[in-house]
Amino acid sequence: MLLSIGVPAACQGDPPPVAKMATWSETANARTNVNATRMKIWIGGKSFSATFADHPAASAFKAMLPASFEMTELNGNEKLFRLPSWLPSNDVNPRTIKAGDLMLWNSNTLVLFYETFPTSYSYTRLGRIDNAGGLSAVVGKGDVTIRFELE
């Protein structure tokens, strides 16, 4: 599993580097916009704009950014990553998962859904991709590195 904390790329049009490890001061400088309501999600060379949910779990996730995660394929509809620490949670059953939902499961598992389907599980919503068109094709069928950063 890859967890790297990096600084945003100099060019907005290019995806940020995945493997660059930042020093604590670089990471602290990159986190100046803790009130951000939007994030950019990079998968390969494609970016998706997303909106954060407004609650403590989303704020805790936001404080971790920018970060890249090697996300594991599960069930043909989601990518997941076990976070190194627990985040606050307020799980509810959404009844329907929508492609582009970014959720927290069991307080320490980050999940990005790329298909829409009914569910009996409960999650804490961290955010949602605004337009998930093409998401399934971009994430592919296997594990994938996904980068999250404040917009």
C-alpha positions, 0 to 999 in steps of 0.5 A, a space after each residue: 500500500 502506498 501512502 504519500 503526502 506531497 505538495 501540489 504540482 506547479 502546473 495546474 494542468 498536470 497531475 501531481 507526482 504520486 511518490 514524492 514524500 514531503 517534509 513536515 513543513 511542506 505538508 503544513 504549507 500545503 494545508 493552508 486551506 483547511 476551510 476548502 469545500 472542494 477537492 481534486 481527485 487524480 486518477 492516472 492523468 484525469 482529474 475529477 472535481 468533488 465536494 466535501 461533506 460538512 462534518 467532522 469526518 470530512 474535516 479530518 480527511 481534509 486535514 490529511 490532504 494532499 495524499 495519494 493512496 494505492 487503492 485496492 479493487 473490491 466487488 467490481 464497484 469500489 476501490 478501498 484503502 485502510 487509513 493509518 488512523 481512525 477518523 470520526 464517523 457517523 455511519 448511516 445507510 444511504 440505501 443506494 451508493 452512487 458512482 462518485 461517492 467517497 465514503 468512510 467505512 468502519 472509521 478507517 477505510 476510505 472507499 471510492 465507489 465507481 458504480 451505482 448499486 443498492 446497499 445494506 451497509 452503513 457509511 460516513 460520507 466524506 464527499 462526492 465527485 461532481 460528475 462521475 462520468 467516465 470514472 469506471 473506465 478510468 479506475 479500471 478493474 485492478 488496484 489503482 493509485 488515487 491522489 486527493 488534494 484540496 482544490 
